[in-house]
Amino acid sequence: MHIVDSAKRLVKYSWLLQVLVERDLKIRYRRSFLGYLWSVLNPLMMMIILTIVFSNMFRFDIPQYPVYLLAGQLIFGFYSEATSMAMGSILGGAALIKKVYLPKYIFPLSRVISSFTSMLLSMIALFIVIIATDVTFSITIILLPWILFQVLVFCIGMGLLLSVLVVFFRDIQYLYSVFLTAFNYLTPIFYPESLLPEWLRELLVFNPLYNYIKFFRKIAVYGQWPTMTEHLVCIAFTFGMLMIGLYVFKRKQNDFILYI
């Protein structure tokens, strides 16, 4: 029932969610000459630099490496930005939360959705690289909205959880930046899985971003259908994280006013 009630309140306050998302996007590109075009240019430039470094200097022999790299970059970049922004959303909205009643989950949700909007614009860069490198488009690309939706829901759950934790433990915001750096290197984004020792490769199945990125690469880069097991693992991470985030947020949201 709580989920149903939350959904009803979300519909009621959808106008506020839209305002907050638009505000985040405007702030992001304020006084920028190229504006939203940076969402396309930034991943393209990073892809070019990393491709030169890793495919030439380190000789990673990965088929369709530019697309392989960019697919991983887009998913991890979205996760990193969305969760980092959501983490400070309750603290950032403290002045408004203290003055008026509104669903508090609107704040982390708006941050994740604004990051997701930027990521969708960045997807243009992926299609540009796919065309430029003569990667064949496959029918498997129809699963792209499905995996992007799962990553979005996972980030919402993680964003809700982090937004609660940082209210009570401010050090989380500093520890999380260290975690993201370690997480980036432990996830095969710019290097092949084979580079990891065998015991670490076996642990990759417990890395949600690895599973999302692997799914994404299969359908967008290699034109392969993910197995049923891969579908189920991604779904388990997605809705498991959402349930955890919602549960913790519901239990602690009434105490926010005492700590913000």
C-alpha positions as CSV (number, residue, x, y, z in Angstrom):
1,M,0.0,0.0,0.0
2,H,2.9,2.4,0.8
3,I,4.2,2.0,-2.8
4,V,0.7,2.8,-4.2
5,D,0.3,5.8,-1.9
6,S,3.8,7.0,-2.9
7,A,2.9,6.6,-6.6
8,K,-0.3,8.7,-6.1
9,R,1.6,11.5,-4.4
10,L,4.2,11.4,-7.1
11,V,1.4,12.0,-9.7
12,K,0.1,14.8,-7.5
13,Y,3.5,16.5,-7.3
14,S,4.6,15.6,-10.9
15,W,4.7,19.4,-11.6
16,L,7.2,19.9,-8.9
17,L,9.3,17.0,-10.2
18,Q,9.3,18.6,-13.6
19,V,10.4,22.0,-12.2
20,L,13.3,20.4,-10.2
21,V,14.5,18.4,-13.2
22,E,14.4,21.5,-15.5
23,R,16.2,23.5,-12.8
24,D,19.0,20.9,-12.6
25,L,19.4,20.9,-16.3
26,K,19.5,24.7,-16.6
27,I,22.1,24.9,-13.8
28,R,24.2,22.3,-15.4
29,Y,24.5,24.2,-18.7
30,R,24.2,27.7,-17.4
31,R,26.5,30.2,-19.2
32,S,27.7,27.4,-21.4
33,F,28.1,28.4,-25.1
34,L,27.5,24.8,-26.4
35,G,24.9,23.9,-23.8
36,Y,23.3,20.5,-24.2
37,L,25.7,19.7,-27.0
38,W,28.3,18.9,-24.2
39,S,26.3,15.8,-23.4
40,V,27.3,14.5,-26.8
41,L,30.8,16.0,-27.0
42,N,32.0,15.1,-23.6
43,P,31.7,11.2,-23.9
44,L,33.0,11.4,-27.5
45,M,36.2,13.3,-26.4
46,M,36.7,10.9,-23.5
47,M,36.2,7.9,-25.7
48,I,38.8,9.2,-28.2
49,I,41.4,9.8,-25.5
50,L,40.9,6.5,-23.7
51,T,40.8,4.6,-27.0
52,I,44.2,6.1,-28.0
53,V,45.6,5.3,-24.6
54,F,44.3,1.8,-24.0
55,S,44.0,0.3,-27.4
56,N,47.4,1.6,-28.6
57,M,49.7,2.1,-25.6
58,F,48.3,-0.9,-23.6
59,R,47.4,-3.0,-26.6
60,F,44.0,-4.1,-25.5
61,D,42.8,-6.3,-28.4
62,I,39.1,-5.9,-27.9
63,P,36.8,-6.1,-31.0
64,Q,35.0,-2.8,-31.7
65,Y,36.9,-1.2,-28.8
66,P,35.6,2.4,-29.2
67,V,32.0,1.2,-28.9
68,Y,32.9,-1.3,-26.2
69,L,34.5,1.5,-24.2
70,L,31.8,4.1,-24.7
71,A,29.0,1.7,-23.8
72,G,30.7,1.1,-20.4
73,Q,31.5,4.8,-20.0
74,L,27.8,5.9,-20.5
75,I,26.4,3.4,-18.0
76,F,29.0,4.0,-15.3
77,G,29.1,7.8,-15.9
78,F,25.3,7.9,-15.4
79,Y,25.4,5.8,-12.2
80,S,28.2,7.9,-10.8
81,E,26.6,11.3,-11.5
82,A,23.0,10.3,-10.6
83,T,23.9,8.7,-7.3
84,S,26.3,11.5,-6.3
85,M,23.7,14.2,-7.1
86,A,20.9,12.3,-5.3
87,M,23.1,11.7,-2.3
88,G,23.1,15.5,-1.4
89,S,19.6,16.2,-2.6
90,I,17.9,16.1,0.8
91,L,20.5,18.4,2.4
92,G,20.4,20.6,-0.6
93,G,16.6,20.9,-0.3
94,A,16.6,21.5,3.5
95,A,15.3,25.0,3.2
96,L,12.2,23.9,1.3
97,I,11.7,20.8,3.3
98,K,11.6,22.9,6.5
99,K,9.0,25.3,5.2
100,V,6.4,23.2,3.3
101,Y,5.1,19.7,3.2
102,L,5.9,17.7,0.1
103,P,7.1,14.2,-0.7
104,K,10.8,14.2,0.3
105,Y,11.7,11.5,-2.2
106,I,11.0,14.1,-5.0
107,F,14.5,15.5,-4.3
108,P,16.6,12.4,-5.0
109,L,14.3,11.3,-7.7
110,S,14.6,14.6,-9.6
111,R,18.4,14.4,-9.5
112,V,18.4,10.9,-10.9
113,I,16.0,11.8,-13.7
114,S,17.9,15.0,-14.7
115,S,21.1,12.8,-14.9
116,F,19.2,10.2,-16.9
117,T,18.0,13.0,-19.3
118,S,21.7,14.0,-19.9
119,M,22.6,10.3,-20.4
120,L,19.9,9.9,-23.1
121,L,21.4,12.9,-24.9
122,S,24.9,11.2,-24.6
123,M,23.5,8.1,-26.3
124,I,23.7,10.1,-29.5
125,A,27.5,9.9,-29.1
126,L,27.2,6.1,-29.0
127,F,25.2,5.9,-32.2
128,I,27.7,8.3,-33.9
129,V,30.6,6.0,-32.9
130,I,28.6,2.8,-34.0
131,I,28.1,4.3,-37.4
132,A,31.6,5.7,-37.7
133,T,33.2,2.3,-36.8
134,D,30.9,0.3,-39.1
135,V,29.4,-1.7,-36.3
136,T,26.3,-3.6,-37.6
137,F,23.0,-2.6,-36.0
138,S,21.2,-5.7,-34.8
139,I,17.6,-6.4,-33.9
140,T,18.8,-6.9,-30.4
141,I,19.0,-3.1,-30.1
142,I,15.2,-3.2,-29.3
143,L,16.2,-4.2,-25.7
144,L,18.1,-0.9,-25.2
145,P,15.1,0.9,-23.5
146,W,14.7,-2.1,-21.2
147,I,18.3,-2.2,-19.9
148,L,18.3,1.7,-19.6
149,F,15.1,1.5,-17.6
150,Q,16.7,-1.0,-15.3
151,V,19.8,1.1,-14.7
152,L,17.5,4.1,-14.0
153,V,15.5,2.2,-11.4
154,F,18.6,0.8,-9.8
155,C,20.1,4.4,-9.5
156,I,16.8,5.6,-8.0
157,G,17.0,3.0,-5.3
158,M,20.7,3.7,-4.6
159,G,20.0,7.5,-4.7
160,L,17.2,7.1,-2.1
161,L,19.5,5.0,0.1
162,L,22.5,7.4,-0.1
163,S,20.3,10.5,0.4
164,V,19.2,9.0,3.7
165,L,22.7,7.9,4.8
166,V,24.3,11.3,4.2
167,V,21.7,13.0,6.4
168,F,22.8,11.1,9.4
169,F,26.5,10.4,8.5
170,R,28.0,13.4,6.6
171,D,31.2,11.5,6.1
172,I,29.4,9.3,3.5
173,Q,29.8,11.9,0.9
174,Y,33.6,11.7,1.1
175,L,33.8,8.0,1.4
176,Y,31.5,7.6,-1.6
177,S,33.9,9.4,-3.9
178,V,36.6,7.0,-2.9
179,F,34.2,4.1,-3.4
180,L,33.4,5.4,-6.9
181,T,37.0,5.5,-7.9
182,A,37.6,2.0,-6.7
183,F,34.4,0.8,-8.3
184,N,35.4,2.3,-11.6
185,Y,38.7,0.4,-11.7
186,L,37.1,-2.9,-10.5
187,T,34.5,-2.7,-13.3
188,P,35.7,-3.8,-16.8
189,I,34.9,-0.5,-18.5
190,F,38.2,0.2,-20.4
191,Y,39.9,-3.1,-20.1
192,P,38.9,-6.8,-20.8
193,E,37.6,-9.1,-18.1
194,S,40.5,-11.5,-18.9
195,L,42.9,-8.9,-17.3
196,L,41.5,-9.7,-13.9
197,P,42.7,-12.6,-11.8
198,E,40.4,-15.6,-11.9
199,W,39.1,-15.2,-8.3
200,L,38.2,-11.6,-9.1
201,R,36.4,-12.5,-12.3
202,E,34.2,-14.9,-10.4
203,L,33.2,-12.0,-8.1
204,L,32.1,-9.8,-11.0
205,V,28.6,-11.4,-11.0
206,F,28.0,-9.5,-7.7
207,N,28.8,-6.2,-9.4
208,P,25.5,-4.8,-10.6
209,L,27.1,-2.3,-13.0
210,Y,29.2,-5.1,-14.6
211,N,26.0,-7.0,-15.3
212,Y,24.2,-3.9,-16.8
213,I,27.2,-3.0,-18.9
214,K,27.7,-6.6,-20.1
215,F,24.0,-6.7,-21.1
216,F,24.3,-3.4,-22.8
217,R,27.4,-4.4,-24.8
218,K,25.8,-7.6,-25.9
219,I,22.8,-6.0,-27.5
220,A,24.4,-2.8,-28.8
221,V,28.0,-3.8,-29.7
222,Y,27.9,-7.5,-30.5
223,G,24.3,-8.1,-31.6
224,Q,23.7,-11.0,-29.2
225,W,20.6,-11.9,-27.2
226,P,21.3,-11.9,-23.4
227,T,20.6,-15.2,-21.7
228,M,17.6,-15.7,-19.3
229,T,20.1,-15.9,-16.4
230,E,21.5,-12.5,-17.4
231,H,18.0,-11.0,-17.6
232,L,17.1,-12.4,-14.1
233,V,20.4,-11.2,-12.5
234,C,19.8,-7.6,-13.8
235,I,16.2,-7.7,-12.7
236,A,17.1,-8.9,-9.3
237,F,19.7,-6.1,-8.8
238,T,17.2,-3.5,-10.2
239,F,14.2,-4.2,-8.0
240,G,16.2,-5.4,-5.0
241,M,18.0,-2.0,-4.9
242,L,14.7,-0.1,-5.4
243,M,13.0,-2.0,-2.5
244,I,16.0,-1.4,-0.2
245,G,16.1,2.3,-1.0
246,L,12.3,2.7,-0.6
247,Y,12.3,0.8,2.7
248,V,15.2,2.8,4.3
249,F,13.8,6.1,3.0
250,K,10.3,5.4,4.4
251,R,11.7,4.4,7.8
252,K,13.9,7.5,8.2
253,Q,12.3,10.4,6.3
254,N,10.4,11.7,9.3
255,D,13.7,12.2,11.2
256,F,15.2,14.4,8.4
257,I,13.9,17.6,10.0
258,L,16.1,16.9,13.1
259,Y,19.3,16.6,11.2
260,I,19.2,18.8,8.1
